[in-house]
Amino acid sequence: MVRRQFRRAEMIRYFERLPPVLVAIESCGSSHHWACLLQSFGHEVKLIPPQYVKAYVKRGKNDAADAEALCEAVTRPSMRFVPIKSRERQAACMLMTVRERLVSVKSQLSNAFRSYAAEFGIVGPAGRQNVAQLIKRVLEDDSLPEMAKDLFRLQAEEYAAVEARLAKIEAKLMRWHRDDDVSRRIATIPGVGPIGSSMLSMKAPPPETFRSGRDFAAWLGLTPKDHSTGGRKDMAESQRPETQCSDRR
């Protein structure tokens, strides 16, 4: 009915003046921000996973075709939508991803330090708990060239700085876990710790989104993949009986 192309500021002014309508947005990194903004204007916003929109793109891929596919997908009665995160929930998810990045950097630094030390014949036991001991051994080794000692000292300082930042982030994460009732209840499940329960509480949709526990298990990816046709299910390659061979040796 309407085909318009806007710049960012023009689009905001357009939706401010527009009467309340249903707005479909393809879920992406900034979609939650735009959903909250459009909701503040009185619009109803639905976020759709990109893989669910792709089926309605008729030919080619451009902005107009994607917009038309979104308009078609949002009207489907069986369509599934992504719950809109509040700014507080986005901040909590950011806390988790910052921690993951720091853990990755810490592992990268420890592996690099180990490999450089091994080049000079200094090998320490495996395990993250033994990195500090290896760093101490290397820094106290007087047989190393002065340049190597300076570079090892630089890496040790970088490793210590990352450890300090990681400790601050984990302290914030533990405070968030203690303040969140859902995360505390999930942590009572045997085998689930504060980090796992916090991540599940942050990223899982509201419970009323799922019709049953099986639907939630499917959302987590814990159900077997179904591949059937004509009412018959195909067997996995590993489960198929071996074919008989007439030439045996």
C-alpha positions as a printed NumPy array, in Angstrom:
array([[  0.   ,   0.   ,   0.   ],
       [  2.851,   2.377,   0.83 ],
       [  6.385,   2.146,  -0.525],
       [  8.701,   4.749,   0.959],
       [ 12.454,   4.975,   1.418],
       [ 13.72 ,   6.902,   4.435],
       [ 16.893,   8.015,   6.048],
       [ 17.189,   7.204,   9.744],
       [ 15.974,  10.571,  11.065],
       [ 13.165,  10.727,   8.487],
       [ 11.941,   7.269,   9.483],
       [ 11.699,   8.257,  13.165],
       [  9.663,  11.381,  12.32 ],
       [  7.416,   9.32 ,  10.015],
       [  6.541,   6.759,  12.718],
       [  6.045,   9.512,  15.32 ],
       [  3.263,  11.018,  13.199],
       [  1.817,   7.672,  12.053],
       [ -1.292,   6.284,  13.833],
       [ -0.657,   3.038,  15.792],
       [  0.098,   0.186,  13.383],
       [  1.663,  -3.284,  13.408],
       [  5.408,  -3.074,  12.64 ],
       [  7.421,  -6.13 ,  11.632],
       [ 11.199,  -6.044,  12.057],
       [ 13.751,  -8.666,  11.148],
       [ 15.533,  -9.662,  14.358],
       [ 19.133,  -8.411,  14.492],
       [ 21.557,  -6.699,  16.841],
       [ 19.779,  -3.328,  16.938],
       [ 16.208,  -4.587,  16.475],
       [ 15.413,  -4.52 ,  20.212],
       [ 16.344,  -0.824,  20.375],
       [ 14.098,   0.029,  17.431],
       [ 11.288,  -2.118,  18.818],
       [ 11.354,  -0.258,  22.145],
       [ 11.479,   3.098,  20.337],
       [  8.526,   2.27 ,  18.073],
       [  6.552,   0.901,  21.022],
       [  7.034,   4.245,  22.774],
       [  5.21 ,   5.809,  19.793],
       [  2.231,   3.494,  20.427],
       [  2.931,   0.927,  17.688],
       [  2.736,  -2.863,  18.043],
       [  6.097,  -4.378,  17.113],
       [  6.888,  -7.97 ,  16.147],
       [ 10.461,  -9.266,  15.759],
       [ 10.867, -12.173,  13.319],
       [ 13.968, -14.406,  13.02 ],
       [ 15.674, -13.881,   9.624],
       [ 15.451, -17.582,   8.728],
       [ 11.652, -17.404,   9.035],
       [ 11.487, -14.364,   6.744],
       [ 13.684, -15.833,   4.023],
       [ 10.975, -18.279,   2.917],
       [  8.757, -15.359,   1.853],
       [ 11.367, -13.603,  -0.32 ],
       [ 10.107, -14.286,  -3.836],
       [ 13.179, -13.5  ,  -5.945],
       [ 16.505, -11.828,  -5.368],
       [ 17.419, -10.   ,  -2.171],
       [ 17.126,  -6.273,  -1.652],
       [ 15.532,  -3.935,   0.868],
       [ 12.187,  -3.794,  -0.936],
       [ 11.956,  -7.59 ,  -1.286],
       [ 12.886,  -8.063,   2.374],
       [ 10.259,  -5.526,   3.484],
       [  7.593,  -7.239,   1.389],
       [  8.586, -10.628,   2.838],
       [  8.305,  -9.219,   6.369],
       [  4.801,  -7.925,   5.655],
       [  3.827, -11.376,   4.434],
       [  5.513, -13.299,   7.267],
       [  4.02 , -11.24 ,  10.096],
       [  0.473, -12.118,   8.967],
       [  1.026, -15.881,   9.205],
       [ -0.92 , -17.345,  12.168],
       [  1.771, -19.937,  12.867],
       [  4.673, -17.453,  12.792],
       [  6.999, -17.41 ,  15.802],
       [  8.327, -14.122,  17.099],
       [ 11.349, -13.059,  19.148],
       [ 10.457, -11.519,  22.544],
       [ 11.531,  -7.883,  22.758],
       [ 14.248,  -7.291,  25.338],
       [ 14.105,  -4.31 ,  27.659],
       [ 17.158,  -2.065,  27.997],
       [ 17.871,  -3.656,  31.395],
       [ 17.768,  -7.145,  29.856],
       [ 20.04 ,  -5.986,  27.024],
       [ 22.522,  -4.7  ,  29.603],
       [ 22.432,  -8.059,  31.402],
       [ 23.125,  -9.916,  28.136],
       [ 25.973,  -7.501,  27.463],
       [ 27.437,  -8.417,  30.85 ],
       [ 27.522, -12.07 ,  29.801],
       [ 29.078, -11.414,  26.373],
       [ 31.753,  -9.127,  27.861],
       [ 32.661, -11.94 ,  30.251],
       [ 32.878, -14.425,  27.36 ],
       [ 35.202, -12.073,  25.473],
       [ 37.495, -11.599,  28.474],
       [ 37.638, -15.369,  29.061],
       [ 38.621, -15.81 ,  25.401],
       [ 41.33 , -13.137,  25.674],
       [ 42.639, -14.722,  28.872],
       [ 42.898, -18.131,  27.189],
       [ 44.622, -16.571,  24.176],
       [ 47.193, -14.829,  26.376],
       [ 47.915, -17.944,  28.448],
       [ 48.362, -20.083,  25.319],
       [ 50.677, -17.509,  23.765],
       [ 52.732, -17.275,  26.965],
       [ 53.045, -21.077,  27.118],
       [ 54.174, -21.326,  23.497],
       [ 56.785, -18.583,  23.875],
       [ 58.083, -20.154,  27.101],
       [ 58.321, -23.567,  25.42 ],
       [ 60.562, -22.054,  22.726],
       [ 63.071, -21.331,  25.491],
       [ 62.689, -24.792,  27.027],
       [ 60.402, -23.746,  29.882],
       [ 57.369, -26.043,  30.023],
       [ 54.733, -25.923,  32.743],
       [ 51.883, -28.281,  33.626],
       [ 48.618, -27.907,  31.737],
       [ 45.618, -26.173,  33.255],
       [ 44.549, -22.586,  33.837],
       [ 45.418, -22.911,  37.515],
       [ 49.097, -23.396,  36.607],
       [ 49.535, -20.288,  34.43 ],
       [ 50.525, -18.031,  37.341],
       [ 53.203, -20.502,  38.438],
       [ 54.587, -20.665,  34.886],
       [ 54.69 , -16.865,  34.639],
       [ 56.625, -16.697,  37.899],
       [ 59.137, -19.309,  36.692],
       [ 59.731, -17.47 ,  33.442],
       [ 60.181, -14.051,  35.051],
       [ 62.676, -15.473,  37.563],
       [ 64.754, -17.232,  34.893],
       [ 68.032, -15.259,  34.549],
       [ 69.212, -17.283,  31.546],
       [ 66.735, -15.611,  29.206],
       [ 67.865, -12.764,  26.916],
       [ 66.983,  -9.299,  28.165],
       [ 64.643,  -8.623,  25.249],
       [ 62.758, -11.886,  25.878],
       [ 62.405, -11.03 ,  29.582],
       [ 60.956,  -7.61 ,  28.703],
       [ 58.435,  -9.186,  26.324],
       [ 57.485, -11.866,  28.856],
       [ 57.032,  -9.164,  31.49 ],
       [ 54.79 ,  -7.204,  29.129],
       [ 52.595, -10.26 ,  28.504],
       [ 52.45 , -11.044,  32.226],
       [ 51.187,  -7.504,  32.936],
       [ 48.579,  -7.843,  30.193],
       [ 47.452, -11.196,  31.606],
       [ 47.148,  -9.727,  35.107],
       [ 45.107,  -6.778,  33.775],
       [ 42.683,  -9.101,  31.98 ],
       [ 42.347, -11.218,  35.123],
       [ 41.486,  -8.094,  37.148],
       [ 38.848,  -6.996,  34.608],
       [ 37.402, -10.498,  34.523],
       [ 37.158, -10.555,  38.32 ],
       [ 35.17 ,  -7.28 ,  38.263],
       [ 32.798,  -8.585,  35.58 ],
       [ 32.227, -11.863,  37.443],
       [ 31.516,  -9.933,  40.645],
       [ 28.854,  -7.925,  38.761],
       [ 27.479, -11.166,  37.327],
       [ 27.207, -12.748,  40.773],
       [ 25.368,  -9.672,  42.084],
       [ 22.949,  -9.893,  39.164],
       [ 22.45 , -13.615,  39.866],
       [ 21.674, -12.998,  43.534],
       [ 19.189, -10.233,  42.659],
       [ 17.356, -12.282,  40.005],
       [ 14.765, -14.681,  41.427],
       [ 14.574, -16.851,  38.285],
       [ 18.345, -17.292,  38.123],
       [ 18.5  , -18.304,  41.783],
       [ 15.788, -20.933,  41.281],
       [ 17.472, -22.362,  38.184],
       [ 20.728, -22.657,  40.147],
       [ 19.042, -25.095,  42.544],
       [ 18.953, -27.69 ,  39.727],
       [ 21.796, -30.21 ,  40.234],
       [ 24.669, -29.511,  37.84 ],
       [ 23.636, -25.91 ,  37.067],
       [ 25.859, -23.149,  38.444],
       [ 25.423, -19.379,  38.738],
       [ 26.81 , -18.635,  35.267],
       [ 24.617, -21.187,  33.501],
       [ 21.517, -20.146,  35.421],
       [ 22.202, -16.446,  34.76 ],
       [ 22.64 , -17.055,  31.037],
       [ 19.414, -19.063,  30.853],
       [ 17.497, -16.432,  32.78 ],
       [ 18.879, -13.632,  30.573],
       [ 18.376, -15.202,  27.156],
       [ 15.391, -17.54 ,  27.479],
       [ 11.989, -16.142,  26.432],
       [  9.246, -15.864,  29.086],
       [  7.854, -19.274,  30.169],
       [  4.391, -18.453,  28.825],
       [  5.936, -18.371,  25.336],
       [  6.134, -22.192,  25.342],
       [  3.149, -24.529,  25.336],
       [  5.024, -27.333,  27.119],
       [  8.4  , -28.411,  28.423],
       [  9.031, -30.191,  25.123],
       [  8.692, -26.895,  23.253],
       [ 11.279, -25.381,  25.593],
       [ 13.586, -28.372,  25.024],
       [ 13.199, -27.849,  21.268],
       [ 14.105, -24.167,  21.705],
       [ 17.273, -25.266,  23.523],
       [ 18.043, -27.784,  20.766],
       [ 17.77 , -30.84 ,  23.028],
       [ 15.267, -32.753,  20.894],
       [ 16.348, -35.083,  18.054],
       [ 16.145, -33.728,  14.537],
       [ 13.162, -35.081,  12.629],
       [ 13.656, -36.165,   9.003],
       [ 10.71 , -38.081,   7.6  ],
       [  8.649, -38.414,   4.424],
       [  5.475, -40.31 ,   3.621],
       [  4.989, -41.128,   7.294],
       [  8.335, -42.951,   7.463],
       [ 11.364, -41.731,   9.347],
       [ 14.804, -42.138,   7.798],
       [ 17.361, -43.949,   9.923],
       [ 20.673, -42.306,  10.678],
       [ 23.66 , -43.525,   8.743],
       [ 25.164, -45.025,  11.888],
       [ 21.962, -46.964,  12.619],
       [ 21.443, -48.391,   9.159],
       [ 22.256, -52.096,   8.844],
       [ 25.333, -52.882,   6.828],
       [ 24.588, -54.037,   3.298],
       [ 25.493, -57.614,   2.481],
       [ 28.385, -58.017,   0.099],
       [ 28.658, -61.112,  -2.094],
       [ 32.436, -60.901,  -2.307],
       [ 33.781, -61.655,   1.181],
       [ 37.418, -62.249,   2.011]])
